[in-house]
Amino acid sequence: MFHINTDSDALFSPYSVTMFSAFLLGIGLLCLLNRRDGILKNIAGLLALLSPVMILTCAAGMGYLMSHGQTVGLASMGALFGMYLSVITMSLIYGNREAARNMLQNCTLVLPLMYAVSKFGCFLAGCCRGMDYDGVFCVRYTGAETGELSAFPVQLAESLAFLVIFSIGMLLRRRHRSGSIRLVFLLSALTKGLLDFLRAEHQGRIVTVNQVLCMVLTGICLAWMLYSRQRKGAQA
C-alpha cells in the first residue's frame, strides 16, 4: 500500500514540478525530433514557445467545460487538442506539406511521454484519482485537499502504460517501421479509454466524456489505418 500526504509546505508542489517536467521533456524532445527531420530552427523554436500556451489554454478551457463551470482544472483531452492545434498552426505558417507531416508525427510520439509524466504528478497530488479500493497496491491519501481515503492507483497505472507506448513508438521510429504513428495513436486512445473505467469519476456512469472522445479518436484512427492500407494496395 502507498501512503501519500497531499499537504505540502514546499515552495513548489510535487504536482507543479512534475507538470513542468512533462512540458520540458515533451517539448524539448519534440524540438529535437523536428530538427532531426530537417525542420527549420525558427519553426521548431516557435512551436516550442506556442505549444505550452495552446496546451494550457485548451486544457484549462476543457476542464472548465467538463466541470460545468464549477472548477478550473487541466483536462488531458484539452491538452491533447492544444498540442495538435499548435502543430497545425505552425504547419500552416511553414507551408511545407512534408514538414507538416513530420511535425504531426513527432507530436504523436512525444504526447505519451508528456502524459505519463503528468499523470505521476496527479498520483502525487491525489487528483484524477482511481475508484475506491483498499486491496493490494492501493494508495492511501491523507491531507486537506483529498481527505482520508484509499483508492486504486490509476494515475500510476496510466504513467507506466504510456511510458510503454512511448517506448514502442520511439523504437519503431528508430527502425523506420511504416504505420508506427498510427499504432501509437491507436494504443494511446484505447489505453486512455479503458483505464478510465478504473477512475473515481466513472463510478455510477456507463461512459464518461473522456471515453466518448477516446472512442471517436479510435474510430478516426481505424478509418485512417484502413484508408492507408487500401491506398497502399491500390498503388501495388
HUPE-V712564 format. One line per field, one symbol per residue. ss: DSSP state (H for helix, E for strand, - for the rest). burial: + if it has 24 or more other C-alpha atoms within 12 Angstrom, else -. Layout:
ss = ???
burial = ???
This chain:
ss = -EEEE--------HHHHHHHHHHHHHHHHHHHHHHH----HHHHHHHHHHHHHHHHHHHHHHHHHH---------HHHHHHHHHHHHHHHHHHH--HHHHHHHHHHHHHHHHHHHHHHHHHHHHH----E-E-----EEEEE------EEEE-HHHHHHHHHHHHHHHHHHHHH-----HHHHHHHHHHHHHHHHHHHEHHH------HHHHHHHHHHHHHHHHHHHHHHHHHHH-
burial = ---+++-------++--+++++++++++++++++----+---++-+++-+++-++++++++++--+------++++++++++++++++-++-------+++++++++++++++++++++++++++++++++------++++-------+++++++++++++++-++-+++--+-----++++++++++++++++++++++++-----++++--++-++--+---------------
